Amino acid sequence: MKRFAIFFEQKHSEVRRQRKAIKEALVGGADTVAKISDSTELAEDLVLWNMMGLLKWGAVEVSGHGNHEVVYSLKEVCLWVILYLSQWAKVPLAGDATRV
């Protein structure tokens, strides 16, 4: 557990950025820590640490096992929220020319 101790000292904004990247990687479908690490360019230990937090808060779930690794996926509600918000962010508000 000592190797994870340093992760607890991160700024909250950095943790949010990491978890956002992980959730975006999982929008495409369930994956292992190793593959998520590759796609997000985050260290495997860091991805695993964030997965434990995402599991605790109910954003992801274990959906199986592959190649002796746990496969994680976004919970359906979390996936729906991410997709909804990504579409909402693309809709300009009335009188707001700066928003795309």
N, CA, C and O atoms as a printed pandas DataFrame, in Angstrom:
     atom_number atom_name residue_name chain_id  residue_number  x_coord  y_coord  z_coord
0              1         N          MET        A               1    0.815   -1.205    0.000
1              2        CA          MET        A               1    0.000    0.000    0.000
2              3         C          MET        A               1    0.854    1.262    0.000
3              4         O          MET        A               1    0.350    2.345   -0.294
4              5         N          LYS        A               2    2.135    1.138    0.324
5              6        CA          LYS        A               2    2.993    2.317    0.366
6              7         C          LYS        A               2    3.101    2.980   -1.004
7              8         O          LYS        A               2    3.239    4.199   -1.101
8              9         N          ARG        A               3    3.038    2.168   -2.065
9             10        CA          ARG        A               3    3.191    2.753   -3.399
10            11         C          ARG        A               3    2.007    3.636   -3.769
11            12         O          ARG        A               3    2.125    4.478   -4.660
12            13         N          PHE        A               4    0.876    3.462   -3.107
13            14        CA          PHE        A               4   -0.293    4.294   -3.384
14            15         C          PHE        A               4   -0.342    5.547   -2.519
15            16         O          PHE        A               4   -1.115    6.461   -2.807
16            17         N          ALA        A               5    0.462    5.606   -1.475
17            18        CA          ALA        A               5    0.412    6.718   -0.523
18            19         C          ALA        A               5    0.625    8.063   -1.195
19            20         O          ALA        A               5   -0.022    9.042   -0.826
20            21         N          ILE        A               6    1.505    8.131   -2.160
21            22        CA          ILE        A               6    1.788    9.405   -2.839
22            23         C          ILE        A               6    0.565    9.924   -3.605
23            24         O          ILE        A               6    0.394   11.133   -3.758
24            25         N          PHE        A               7   -0.276    9.018   -4.079
25            26        CA          PHE        A               7   -1.457    9.441   -4.846
26            27         C          PHE        A               7   -2.438   10.231   -3.983
27            28         O          PHE        A               7   -3.171   11.077   -4.495
28            29         N          PHE        A               8   -2.456    9.963   -2.686
29            30        CA          PHE        A               8   -3.356   10.672   -1.786
30            31         C          PHE        A               8   -2.937   12.125   -1.579
31            32         O          PHE        A               8   -3.717   12.929   -1.069
32            33         N          GLU        A               9   -1.725   12.461   -1.969
33            34        CA          GLU        A               9   -1.221   13.827   -1.803
34            35         C          GLU        A               9   -1.488   14.711   -3.019
35            36         O          GLU        A               9   -1.120   15.885   -3.015
36            37         N          GLN        A              10   -2.115   14.174   -4.048
37            38        CA          GLN        A              10   -2.393   14.947   -5.256
38            39         C          GLN        A              10   -3.458   16.010   -4.993
39            40         O          GLN        A              10   -4.264   15.893   -4.070
40            41         N          LYS        A              11   -3.439   17.038   -5.820
41            42        CA          LYS        A              11   -4.493   18.048   -5.772
42            43         C          LYS        A              11   -5.779   17.429   -6.311
43            44         O          LYS        A              11   -5.749   16.555   -7.178
44            45         N          HIS        A              12   -6.901   17.896   -5.784
45            46        CA          HIS        A              12   -8.194   17.365   -6.215
46            47         C          HIS        A              12   -8.421   17.584   -7.709
47            48         O          HIS        A              12   -9.024   16.742   -8.375
48            49         N          SER        A              13   -7.948   18.699   -8.232
49            50        CA          SER        A              13   -8.127   18.976   -9.663
50            51         C          SER        A              13   -7.397   17.945  -10.515
51            52         O          SER        A              13   -7.879   17.571  -11.584
52            53         N          GLU        A              14   -6.250   17.487  -10.056
53            54        CA          GLU        A              14   -5.491   16.469  -10.792
54            55         C          GLU        A              14   -6.214   15.121  -10.757
55            56         O          GLU        A              14   -6.271   14.415  -11.764
56            57         N          VAL        A              15   -6.759   14.772   -9.604
57            58        CA          VAL        A              15   -7.513   13.524   -9.482
58            59         C          VAL        A              15   -8.745   13.572  -10.389
59            60         O          VAL        A              15   -9.060   12.591  -11.062
60            61         N          ARG        A              16   -9.439   14.707  -10.406
61            62        CA          ARG        A              16  -10.621   14.846  -11.283
62            63         C          ARG        A              16  -10.223   14.707  -12.746
63            64         O          ARG        A              16  -10.945   14.081  -13.522
64            65         N          ARG        A              17   -9.079   15.285  -13.139
65            66        CA          ARG        A              17   -8.611   15.176  -14.516
66            67         C          ARG        A              17   -8.316   13.718  -14.876
67            68         O          ARG        A              17   -8.666   13.250  -15.959
68            69         N          GLN        A              18   -7.675   13.020  -13.962
69            70        CA          GLN        A              18   -7.355   11.609  -14.193
70            71         C          GLN        A              18   -8.622   10.775  -14.330
71            72         O          GLN        A              18   -8.734    9.950  -15.237
72            73         N          ARG        A              19   -9.566   10.989  -13.435
73            74        CA          ARG        A              19  -10.794   10.187  -13.462
74            75         C          ARG        A              19  -11.642   10.509  -14.681
75            76         O          ARG        A              19  -12.318    9.631  -15.217
76            77         N          LYS        A              20  -11.612   11.749  -15.119
77            78        CA          LYS        A              20  -12.322   12.112  -16.342
78            79         C          LYS        A              20  -11.719   11.370  -17.532
79            80         O          LYS        A              20  -12.449   10.837  -18.369
80            81         N          ALA        A              21  -10.388   11.333  -17.609
81            82        CA          ALA        A              21   -9.711   10.626  -18.706
82            83         C          ALA        A              21  -10.042    9.137  -18.682
83            84         O          ALA        A              21  -10.257    8.530  -19.731
84            85         N          ILE        A              22  -10.082    8.556  -17.502
85            86        CA          ILE        A              22  -10.407    7.135  -17.365
86            87         C          ILE        A              22  -11.838    6.873  -17.802
87            88         O          ILE        A              22  -12.099    5.920  -18.536
88            89         N          LYS        A              23  -12.768    7.713  -17.357
89            90        CA          LYS        A              23  -14.173    7.517  -17.745
90            91         C          LYS        A              23  -14.351    7.700  -19.240
91            92         O          LYS        A              23  -15.117    6.964  -19.863
92            93         N          GLU        A              24  -13.657    8.669  -19.831
93            94        CA          GLU        A              24  -13.742    8.858  -21.275
94            95         C          GLU        A              24  -13.189    7.646  -22.018
95            96         O          GLU        A              24  -13.711    7.276  -23.070
96            97         N          ALA        A              25  -12.138    7.023  -21.483
97            98        CA          ALA        A              25  -11.593    5.811  -22.099
98            99         C          ALA        A              25  -12.602    4.665  -22.036
99           100         O          ALA        A              25  -12.658    3.826  -22.935
100          101         N          LEU        A              26  -13.394    4.639  -20.970
101          102        CA          LEU        A              26  -14.376    3.564  -20.803
102          103         C          LEU        A              26  -15.675    3.804  -21.570
103          104         O          LEU        A              26  -16.504    2.899  -21.664
104          105         N          VAL        A              27  -15.868    4.994  -22.115
105          106        CA          VAL        A              27  -17.072    5.257  -22.916
106          107         C          VAL        A              27  -17.105    4.314  -24.120
107          108         O          VAL        A              27  -18.176    3.894  -24.558
108          109         N          GLY        A              28  -15.929    3.986  -24.647
109          110        CA          GLY        A              28  -15.845    3.082  -25.790
110          111         C          GLY        A              28  -16.125    1.631  -25.446
111          112         O          GLY        A              28  -16.304    0.813  -26.348
112          113         N          GLY        A              29  -16.166    1.295  -24.183
113          114        CA          GLY        A              29  -16.451   -0.074  -23.761
114          115         C          GLY        A              29  -15.563   -0.494  -22.614
115          116         O          GLY        A              29  -14.628    0.213  -22.237
116          117         N          ALA        A              30  -15.867   -1.655  -22.064
117          118        CA          ALA        A              30  -15.143   -2.191  -20.914
118          119         C          ALA        A              30  -13.690   -2.458  -21.275
119          120         O          ALA        A              30  -13.366   -2.785  -22.417
120          121         N          ASP        A              31  -12.814   -2.311  -20.271
121          122        CA          ASP        A              31  -11.388   -2.511  -20.523
122          123         C          ASP        A              31  -10.651   -2.850  -19.238
123          124         O          ASP        A              31  -11.192   -2.718  -18.140
124          125         N          THR        A              32   -9.404   -3.290  -19.393
125          126        CA          THR        A              32   -8.543   -3.619  -18.260
126          127         C          THR        A              32   -7.714   -2.395  -17.864
127          128         O          THR        A              32   -7.622   -1.421  -18.611
128          129         N          VAL        A              33   -7.123   -2.465  -16.691
129          130        CA          VAL        A              33   -6.272   -1.377  -16.217
130          131         C          VAL        A              33   -5.122   -1.134  -17.194
131          132         O          VAL        A              33   -4.783    0.015  -17.479
132          133         N          ALA        A              34   -4.526   -2.203  -17.705
133          134        CA          ALA        A              34   -3.393   -2.060  -18.627
134          135         C          ALA        A              34   -3.794   -1.304  -19.895
135          136         O          ALA        A              34   -3.067   -0.424  -20.354
136          137         N          LYS        A              35   -4.942   -1.649  -20.451
137          138        CA          LYS        A              35   -5.383   -0.982  -21.684
138          139         C          LYS        A              35   -5.806    0.462  -21.416
139          140         O          LYS        A              35   -5.568    1.346  -22.239
140          141         N          ILE        A              36   -6.429    0.696  -20.273
141          142        CA          ILE        A              36   -6.810    2.068  -19.906
142          143         C          ILE        A              36   -5.549    2.898  -19.694
143          144         O          ILE        A              36   -5.492    4.062  -20.090
144          145         N          SER        A              37   -4.545    2.299  -19.071
145          146        CA          SER        A              37   -3.267    2.979  -18.866
146          147         C          SER        A              37   -2.648    3.375  -20.207
147          148         O          SER        A              37   -2.144    4.488  -20.359
148          149         N          ASP        A              38   -2.688    2.471  -21.164
149          150        CA          ASP        A              38   -2.146    2.766  -22.497
150          151         C          ASP        A              38   -2.895    3.912  -23.170
151          152         O          ASP        A              38   -2.277    4.813  -23.738
152          153         N          SER        A              39   -4.214    3.879  -23.106
153          154        CA          SER        A              39   -5.001    4.895  -23.819
154          155         C          SER        A              39   -4.986    6.261  -23.138
155          156         O          SER        A              39   -5.145    7.284  -23.804
156          157         N          THR        A              40   -4.795    6.288  -21.817
157          158        CA          THR        A              40   -4.791    7.566  -21.098
158          159         C          THR        A              40   -3.383    8.080  -20.816
159          160         O          THR        A              40   -3.205    9.230  -20.416
160          161         N          GLU        A              41   -2.385    7.225  -21.027
161          162        CA          GLU        A              41   -0.987    7.536  -20.734
162          163         C          GLU        A              41   -0.761    7.811  -19.246
163          164         O          GLU        A              41    0.149    8.553  -18.878
164          165         N          LEU        A              42   -1.590    7.212  -18.400
165          166        CA          LEU        A              42   -1.416    7.263  -16.952
166          167         C          LEU        A              42   -0.768    5.948  -16.516
167          168         O          LEU        A              42   -1.022    4.904  -17.118
168          169         N          ALA        A              43    0.051    5.992  -15.490
169          170        CA          ALA        A              43    0.694    4.776  -14.977
170          171         C          ALA        A              43   -0.362    3.784  -14.496
171          172         O          ALA        A              43   -1.422    4.179  -14.009
172          173         N          GLU        A              44   -0.062    2.487  -14.637
173          174        CA          GLU        A              44   -1.026    1.454  -14.233
174          175         C          GLU        A              44   -1.394    1.564  -12.762
175          176         O          GLU        A              44   -2.560    1.395  -12.408
176          177         N          ASP        A              45   -0.412    1.847  -11.889
177          178        CA          ASP        A              45   -0.713    2.012  -10.458
178          179         C          ASP        A              45   -1.689    3.156  -10.234
179          180         O          ASP        A              45   -2.591    3.059   -9.402
180          181         N          LEU        A              46   -1.507    4.229  -10.974
181          182        CA          LEU        A              46   -2.377    5.394  -10.842
182          183         C          LEU        A              46   -3.785    5.085  -11.349
183          184         O          LEU        A              46   -4.769    5.508  -10.741
184          185         N          VAL        A              47   -3.885    4.357  -12.450
185          186        CA          VAL        A              47   -5.199    3.956  -12.971
186          187         C          VAL        A              47   -5.893    3.053  -11.959
187          188         O          VAL        A              47   -7.079    3.227  -11.680
188          189         N          LEU        A              48   -5.158    2.088  -11.410
189          190        CA          LEU        A              48   -5.744    1.177  -10.423
190          191         C          LEU        A              48   -6.224    1.942   -9.194
191          192         O          LEU        A              48   -7.316    1.679   -8.690
192          193         N          TRP        A              49   -5.421    2.881   -8.708
193          194        CA          TRP        A              49   -5.812    3.690   -7.546
194          195         C          TRP        A              49   -7.100    4.469   -7.841
195          196         O          TRP        A              49   -8.005    4.523   -7.008
196          197         N          ASN        A              50   -7.171    5.069   -9.030
197          198        CA          ASN        A              50   -8.377    5.804   -9.408
198          199         C          ASN        A              50   -9.582    4.879   -9.582
199          200         O          ASN        A              50  -10.710    5.260   -9.270
200          201         N          MET        A              51   -9.340    3.669  -10.078
201          202        CA          MET        A              51  -10.439    2.700  -10.233
202          203         C          MET        A              51  -11.065    2.370   -8.884
203          204         O          MET        A              51  -12.282    2.216   -8.780
204          205         N          MET        A              52  -10.239    2.263   -7.863
205          206        CA          MET        A              52  -10.776    1.971   -6.530
206          207         C          MET        A              52  -11.697    3.106   -6.074
207          208         O          MET        A              52  -12.742    2.859   -5.472
208          209         N          GLY        A              53  -11.309    4.335   -6.358
209          210        CA          GLY        A              53  -12.176    5.468   -6.024
210          211         C          GLY        A              53  -13.443    5.470   -6.856
211          212         O          GLY        A              53  -14.527    5.725   -6.332
212          213         N          LEU        A              54  -13.324    5.189   -8.145
213          214        CA          LEU        A              54  -14.497    5.158   -9.023
214          215         C          LEU        A              54  -15.441    4.021   -8.637
215          216         O          LEU        A              54  -16.659    4.166   -8.729
216          217         N          LEU        A              55  -14.880    2.890   -8.206
217          218        CA          LEU        A              55  -15.711    1.788   -7.712
218          219         C          LEU        A              55  -16.442    2.201   -6.435
219          220         O          LEU        A              55  -17.633    1.936   -6.273
220          221         N          LYS        A              56  -15.714    2.850   -5.541
221          222        CA          LYS        A              56  -16.300    3.282   -4.265
222          223         C          LYS        A              56  -17.486    4.220   -4.485
223          224         O          LYS        A              56  -18.502    4.118   -3.797
224          225         N          TRP        A              57  -17.349    5.135   -5.448
225          226        CA          TRP        A              57  -18.399    6.116   -5.698
226          227         C          TRP        A              57  -19.440    5.640   -6.706
227          228         O          TRP        A              57  -20.367    6.380   -7.038
228          229         N          GLY        A              58  -19.293    4.406   -7.194
229          230        CA          GLY        A              58  -20.328    3.827   -8.045
230          231         C          GLY        A              58  -20.302    4.274   -9.493
231          232         O          GLY        A              58  -21.309    4.149  -10.191
232          233         N          ALA        A              59  -19.177    4.792   -9.962
233          234        CA          ALA        A              59  -19.092    5.237  -11.352
234          235         C          ALA        A              59  -18.722    4.101  -12.296
235          236         O          ALA        A              59  -19.103    4.115  -13.466
236          237         N          VAL        A              60  -17.976    3.109  -11.788
237          238        CA          VAL        A              60  -17.590    1.958  -12.594
238          239         C          VAL        A              60  -17.972    0.681  -11.863
239          240         O          VAL        A              60  -18.303    0.690  -10.677
240          241         N          GLU        A              61  -17.914   -0.420  -12.611
241          242        CA          GLU        A              61  -18.186   -1.721  -12.021
242          243         C          GLU        A              61  -17.281   -2.764  -12.666
243          244         O          GLU        A              61  -16.778   -2.562  -13.771
244          245         N          VAL        A              62  -17.081   -3.857  -11.982
245          246        CA          VAL        A              62  -16.325   -4.968  -12.539
246          247         C          VAL        A              62  -17.275   -5.721  -13.456
247          248         O          VAL        A              62  -18.343   -6.164  -13.032
248          249         N          SER        A              63  -16.876   -5.863  -14.721
249          250        CA          SER        A              63  -17.767   -6.509  -15.679
250          251         C          SER        A              63  -17.235   -7.844  -16.182
251          252         O          SER        A              63  -17.862   -8.485  -17.025
252          253         N          GLY        A              64  -16.082   -8.265  -15.671
253          254        CA          GLY        A              64  -15.555   -9.562  -16.066
254          255         C          GLY        A              64  -14.069   -9.657  -15.823
255          256         O          GLY        A              64  -13.475   -8.853  -15.105
256          257         N          HIS        A              65  -13.478  -10.683  -16.453
257          258        CA          HIS        A              65  -12.044  -10.922  -16.340
258          259         C          HIS        A              65  -11.514  -11.288  -17.717
259          260         O          HIS        A              65  -12.182  -11.982  -18.484
260          261         N          GLY        A              66  -10.313  -10.820  -18.026
261          262        CA          GLY        A              66   -9.687  -11.160  -19.289
262          263         C          GLY        A              66   -8.188  -11.137  -19.160
263          264         O          GLY        A              66   -7.631  -10.190  -18.605
264          265         N          ASN        A              67   -7.514  -12.167  -19.665
265          266        CA          ASN        A              67   -6.058  -12.264  -19.587
266          267         C          ASN        A              67   -5.549  -12.074  -18.164
267          268         O          ASN        A              67   -4.567  -11.368  -17.938
268          269         N          HIS        A              68   -6.215  -12.701  -17.213
269          270        CA          HIS        A              68   -5.842  -12.637  -15.799
270          271         C          HIS        A              68   -5.924  -11.221  -15.232
271          272         O          HIS        A              68   -5.240  -10.897  -14.261
272          273         N          GLU        A              69   -6.756  -10.386  -15.834
273          274        CA          GLU        A              69   -6.972   -9.020  -15.343
274          275         C          GLU        A              69   -8.470   -8.780  -15.172
275          276         O          GLU        A              69   -9.296   -9.391  -15.850
276          277         N          VAL        A              70   -8.791   -7.890  -14.263
277          278        CA          VAL        A              70  -10.181   -7.483  -14.063
278          279         C          VAL        A              70  -10.564   -6.521  -15.180
279          280         O          VAL        A              70   -9.779   -5.653  -15.564
280          281         N          VAL        A              71  -11.771   -6.684  -15.692
281          282        CA          VAL        A              71  -12.295   -5.796  -16.732
282          283         C          VAL        A              71  -13.311   -4.865  -16.081
283          284         O          VAL        A              71  -14.242   -5.311  -15.409
284          285         N          TYR        A              72  -13.118   -3.571  -16.290
285          286        CA          TYR        A              72  -13.986   -2.552  -15.707
286          287         C          TYR        A              72  -14.845   -1.922  -16.799
287          288         O          TYR        A              72  -14.442   -1.845  -17.959
288          289         N          SER        A              73  -16.034   -1.473  -16.406
289          290        CA          SER        A              73  -16.887   -0.731  -17.329
290          291         C          SER        A              73  -17.596    0.370  -16.560
291          292         O          SER        A              73  -17.740    0.307  -15.339
292          293         N          LEU        A              74  -18.036    1.379  -17.300
293          294        CA          LEU        A              74  -18.827    2.440  -16.674
294          295         C          LEU        A              74  -20.185    1.885  -16.313
295          296         O          LEU        A              74  -20.755    1.085  -17.055
296          297         N          LYS        A              75  -20.700    2.302  -15.185
297          298        CA          LYS        A              75  -22.076    1.932  -14.867
298          299         C          LYS        A              75  -22.986    2.651  -15.838
299          300         O          LYS        A              75  -22.665    3.747  -16.298
300          301         N          GLU        A              76  -24.101    2.056  -16.152
301          302        CA          GLU        A              76  -24.991    2.593  -17.179
302          303         C          GLU        A              76  -25.398    4.036  -16.902
303          304         O          GLU        A              76  -25.430    4.848  -17.828
304          305         N          VAL        A              77  -25.704    4.371  -15.669
305          306        CA          VAL        A              77  -26.109    5.734  -15.336
306          307         C          VAL        A              77  -24.974    6.710  -15.589
307          308         O          VAL        A              77  -25.194    7.791  -16.135
308          309         N          CYS        A              78  -23.769    6.340  -15.200
309          310        CA          CYS        A              78  -22.610    7.205  -15.408
310          311         C          CYS        A              78  -22.362    7.403  -16.898
311          312         O          CYS        A              78  -22.071    8.518  -17.332
312          313         N          LEU        A              79  -22.471    6.346  -17.681
313          314        CA          LEU        A              79  -22.289    6.440  -19.121
314          315         C          LEU        A              79  -23.319    7.386  -19.717
315          316         O          LEU        A              79  -22.980    8.222  -20.555
316          317         N          TRP        A              80  -24.571    7.264  -19.294
317          318        CA          TRP        A              80  -25.635    8.127  -19.812
318          319         C          TRP        A              80  -25.333    9.593  -19.482
319          320         O          TRP        A              80  -25.494   10.459  -20.342
320          321         N          VAL        A              81  -24.904    9.876  -18.270
321          322        CA          VAL        A              81  -24.601   11.246  -17.859
322          323         C          VAL        A              81  -23.463   11.817  -18.688
323          324         O          VAL        A              81  -23.545   12.958  -19.143
324          325         N          ILE        A              82  -22.398   11.041  -18.893
325          326        CA          ILE        A              82  -21.262   11.516  -19.683
326          327         C          ILE        A              82  -21.697   11.824  -21.110
327          328         O          ILE        A              82  -21.352   12.876  -21.647
328          329         N          LEU        A              83  -22.446   10.927  -21.723
329          330        CA          LEU        A              83  -22.899   11.151  -23.096
330          331         C          LEU        A              83  -23.834   12.359  -23.178
331          332         O          LEU        A              83  -23.737   13.157  -24.110
332          333         N          TYR        A              84  -24.731   12.490  -22.214
333          334        CA          TYR        A              84  -25.664   13.619  -22.190
334          335         C          TYR        A              84  -24.909   14.940  -22.050
335          336         O          TYR        A              84  -25.169   15.890  -22.789
336          337         N          LEU        A              85  -23.985   14.997  -21.109
337          338        CA          LEU        A              85  -23.251   16.232  -20.879
338          339         C          LEU        A              85  -22.346   16.579  -22.057
339          340         O          LEU        A              85  -22.158   17.756  -22.361
340          341         N          SER        A              86  -21.789   15.580  -22.719
341          342        CA          SER        A              86  -20.939   15.869  -23.869
342          343         C          SER        A              86  -21.762   16.466  -25.006
343          344         O          SER        A              86  -21.266   17.319  -25.742
344          345         N          GLN        A              87  -22.989   16.038  -25.158
345          346        CA          GLN        A              87  -23.862   16.621  -26.179
346          347         C          GLN        A              87  -24.339   18.009  -25.750
347          348         O          GLN        A              87  -24.423   18.921  -26.572
348          349         N          TRP        A              88  -24.649   18.165  -24.474
349          350        CA          TRP        A              88  -25.127   19.444  -23.960
350          351         C          TRP        A              88  -24.055   20.511  -24.122
351          352         O          TRP        A              88  -24.367   21.663  -24.422
352          353         N          ALA        A              89  -22.794   20.137  -23.927
353          354        CA          ALA        A              89  -21.688   21.096  -24.029
354          355         C          ALA        A              89  -21.530   21.630  -25.448
355          356         O          ALA        A              89  -20.931   22.688  -25.644
356          357         N          LYS        A              90  -22.052   20.925  -26.428
357          358        CA          LYS        A              90  -21.928   21.346  -27.824
358          359         C          LYS        A              90  -23.047   22.289  -28.251
359          360         O          LYS        A              90  -22.965   22.892  -29.321
360          361         N          VAL        A              91  -24.092   22.429  -27.435
361          362        CA          VAL        A              91  -25.236   23.267  -27.777
362          363         C          VAL        A              91  -24.998   24.682  -27.275
363          364         O          VAL        A              91  -24.853   24.881  -26.069
364          365         N          PRO        A              92  -24.952   25.683  -28.170
365          366        CA          PRO        A              92  -24.746   27.066  -27.713
366          367         C          PRO        A              92  -25.966   27.584  -26.951
367          368         O          PRO        A              92  -27.110   27.292  -27.302
368          369         N          LEU        A              93  -25.696   28.345  -25.919
369          370        CA          LEU        A              93  -26.771   28.975  -25.169
370          371         C          LEU        A              93  -27.208   30.242  -25.900
371          372         O          LEU        A              93  -26.421   30.853  -26.623
372          373         N          ALA        A              94  -28.448   30.626  -25.708
373          374        CA          ALA        A              94  -28.987   31.846  -26.352
374          375         C          ALA        A              94  -28.136   33.036  -25.939
375          376         O          ALA        A              94  -27.910   33.270  -24.752
376          377         N          GLY        A              95  -27.665   33.788  -26.932
377          378        CA          GLY        A              95  -26.885   34.984  -26.668
378          379         C          GLY        A              95  -25.449   34.726  -26.286
379          380         O          GLY        A              95  -24.737   35.660  -25.915
380          381         N          ASP        A              96  -24.996   33.473  -26.365
381          382        CA          ASP        A              96  -23.629   33.138  -25.983
382          383         C          ASP        A              96  -22.876   32.658  -27.213
383          384         O          ASP        A              96  -22.913   31.473  -27.543
384          385         N          ALA        A              97  -22.202   33.562  -27.883
385          386        CA          ALA        A              97  -21.476   33.227  -29.111
386          387         C          ALA        A              97  -20.152   32.533  -28.820
387          388         O          ALA        A              97  -19.546   31.965  -29.729
388          389         N          THR        A              98  -19.692   32.565  -27.574
389          390        CA          THR        A              98  -18.398   31.979  -27.250
390          391         C          THR        A              98  -18.489   30.481  -27.035
391          392         O          THR        A              98  -17.478   29.785  -27.128
392          393         N          ARG        A              99  -19.663   29.977  -26.754
393          394        CA          ARG        A              99  -19.830   28.568  -26.464
394          395         C          ARG        A              99  -20.074   27.778  -27.736
395          396         O          ARG        A              99  -20.862   28.191  -28.586
396          397         N          VAL        A             100  -19.413   26.663  -27.867
397          398        CA          VAL        A             100  -19.571   25.853  -29.065
398          399         C          VAL        A             100  -20.314   24.590  -28.755
399          400         O          VAL        A             100  -20.544   23.775  -29.648
